[in-house]
Amino acid sequence: MTGQGAGWDPLTALPEGEPGKSFGGRWEDRLWQNVPGPFYTGMADNCWTGREYAPRHVLYGGEHLGEYVYRQPATPADVHRVVAAARDDPYGGYACDGDTWWTPGSVRDWWRDRGRVTEELATLLPGWSASENPEETEAAEGLRDYAAYIAGDLATDLRRYLFRLEEGRYPGAFATLPDL
């Protein structure tokens, strides 16, 4: 979660009235493409509106092409973008209680199995890139961004999240991060 000061917790940036107002997603419904962190989606909108609000955080896929969170918010503005996507979801499928459910072991398992995500991204990319549908063409940018994130900064962000889960707080600037 690069971008905000060391030790910053994205849940502190939730607007007043949240999570009760916009977050009704259930862990049991969580899409496997969601990157580990406090924010995720379960049975979320398949109308493809999330990227209108949070294009660097929300993508589409899965069995019903529902929305999922592929990058956790790193700044208060990012949190507000994800909240806006949640507010526009008619199913109320977004959630921000991932800290309750993710464990260090399940984060490491997700990371170990990330090839499943990259395979789905690679499968969707050719069709969406060549599509005449503007929503699919735009979403192809998200597929490329997610793939680059997995290959780049995601490992560090997940190590920071592991620290959060193990220590109860996000790490400071000079903290030793746990291994994935």
C-alpha positions in Angstrom: 0.0 0.0 0.0 2.4 2.6 -1.2 1.3 6.2 -1.3 0.2 7.1 2.3 2.5 7.5 5.3 4.0 4.5 7.0 1.6 2.9 9.4 -1.5 4.4 7.8 -4.7 2.2 8.1 -7.1 2.6 5.1 -10.1 1.9 7.3 -9.4 5.2 9.1 -10.4 7.0 5.9 -13.9 5.6 5.7 -16.5 8.4 5.5 -18.9 8.9 8.4 -21.6 6.3 8.4 -19.5 3.6 6.8 -19.2 0.7 6.7 -22.9 0.4 7.6 -24.2 2.5 4.7 -22.5 0.9 1.7 -20.9 -2.4 2.7 -23.0 -5.5 3.0 -20.8 -8.1 1.3 -20.3 -11.4 2.9 -17.0 -13.3 3.2 -18.7 -16.5 2.2 -19.6 -14.9 -1.2 -16.1 -13.5 -1.7 -14.8 -13.8 -5.3 -11.4 -15.5 -5.3 -9.9 -12.8 -7.5 -10.0 -10.2 -4.7 -6.5 -9.3 -3.5 -6.1 -9.9 0.2 -6.8 -6.8 2.4 -9.7 -5.2 4.2 -11.7 -4.4 1.1 -13.3 -7.2 -1.1 -16.4 -8.1 -2.9 -18.8 -11.0 -2.7 -21.9 -11.0 -4.8 -21.3 -7.6 -6.4 -22.7 -5.7 -9.3 -22.2 -7.3 -12.7 -23.3 -4.1 -14.5 -19.6 -3.0 -14.6 -19.9 0.3 -12.8 -17.1 -0.1 -10.2 -14.3 1.0 -12.6 -16.2 4.3 -13.2 -15.3 5.2 -9.6 -12.2 3.2 -8.8 -10.4 2.2 -12.0 -7.1 1.4 -10.2 -8.9 -0.8 -7.7 -11.9 -2.6 -9.2 -12.0 -5.1 -12.0 -14.5 -7.6 -13.4 -14.3 -11.3 -13.7 -15.4 -14.6 -12.2 -18.3 -16.8 -12.8 -20.8 -13.9 -13.4 -18.3 -11.2 -14.3 -18.9 -9.5 -11.0 -16.7 -6.8 -9.6 -13.8 -7.5 -7.3 -11.1 -5.4 -5.6 -7.7 -6.0 -7.2 -5.7 -3.3 -5.4 -6.3 -2.2 -1.9 -6.7 1.6 -1.3 -3.4 3.3 -0.4 -4.7 6.9 0.2 -7.8 8.5 1.7 -8.8 9.4 -1.9 -8.5 5.7 -2.9 -10.7 4.7 0.0 -13.4 7.2 -1.1 -13.2 5.8 -4.7 -13.8 2.3 -3.5 -16.6 3.6 -1.2 -18.2 5.3 -4.3 -18.0 2.0 -6.2 -19.6 0.2 -3.2 -22.4 2.8 -3.0 -23.3 2.2 -6.7 -23.5 -1.6 -6.3 -27.1 -2.6 -6.3 -26.3 -5.9 -4.6 -24.5 -4.3 -1.6 -21.7 -6.9 -2.3 -18.7 -4.8 -1.2 -17.2 -5.4 2.2 -14.4 -3.9 4.3 -14.1 -6.5 7.1 -11.3 -8.5 5.4 -9.1 -8.1 8.5 -11.5 -10.2 10.3 -11.3 -13.1 7.8 -7.8 -13.0 6.3 -5.1 -14.9 8.2 -1.4 -14.9 7.5 -1.8 -18.4 6.2 -4.6 -17.6 3.9 -2.8 -14.6 2.5 0.2 -16.8 1.8 -2.0 -19.4 0.2 -3.6 -16.7 -2.0 -0.1 -15.5 -3.1 1.1 -19.1 -3.7 -2.0 -19.6 -6.0 -1.8 -16.2 -7.7 -1.2 -18.1 -11.0 -4.9 -18.8 -11.0 -5.6 -15.1 -11.2 -2.9 -14.4 -13.8 -4.3 -17.2 -16.0 -7.8 -15.7 -15.8 -6.4 -12.2 -16.7 -4.5 -13.7 -19.7 -7.6 -15.6 -20.8 -9.8 -12.4 -20.8 -7.2 -10.0 -22.2 -7.3 -10.9 -25.9 -11.0 -10.7 -26.2 -11.5 -7.6 -24.2 -8.5 -5.8 -25.9 -10.0 -6.5 -29.4 -13.6 -5.8 -28.4 -15.7 -3.1 -30.0 -17.5 -2.7 -26.6 -15.9 0.3 -24.9 -16.4 -1.1 -21.4 -14.5 -4.2 -22.3 -11.7 -2.2 -24.0 -11.4 0.0 -20.9 -11.5 -3.1 -18.6 -8.6 -4.6 -20.6 -6.5 -1.7 -19.2 -7.5 -3.0 -15.7 -6.5 -6.6 -16.7 -3.0 -5.3 -17.7 -2.7 -3.2 -14.6 -3.6 -6.1 -12.3 -1.1 -8.4 -14.1 1.6 -5.8 -13.7 0.7 -5.3 -10.1 1.0 -9.0 -9.4 4.4 -9.0 -11.1 5.5 -5.9 -9.3 4.4 -4.1 -6.1 1.8 -6.6 -4.8 4.3 -8.8 -3.0 5.5 -5.8 -0.9 1.9 -4.7 -0.3 0.9 -8.2 0.9 4.0 -8.3 3.2 2.8 -5.0 4.7 -0.7 -6.6 5.1 0.8 -9.7 6.7 2.5 -7.3 9.2 -0.9 -5.8 9.9 -2.5 -9.2 10.5 0.4 -10.4 12.7 1.0 -7.2 14.7 -2.4 -5.5 14.7 -1.1 -2.4 12.9 0.4 -1.4 9.6 4.2 -1.2 9.6 6.2 1.9 10.1 8.9 3.0 7.6 11.7 0.8 9.1 9.7 -2.3 10.1 10.9 -5.7 9.1 8.2 -7.2 6.9 7.3 -10.9 7.1 8.0 -13.3 4.3 5.3 -14.4 1.9 
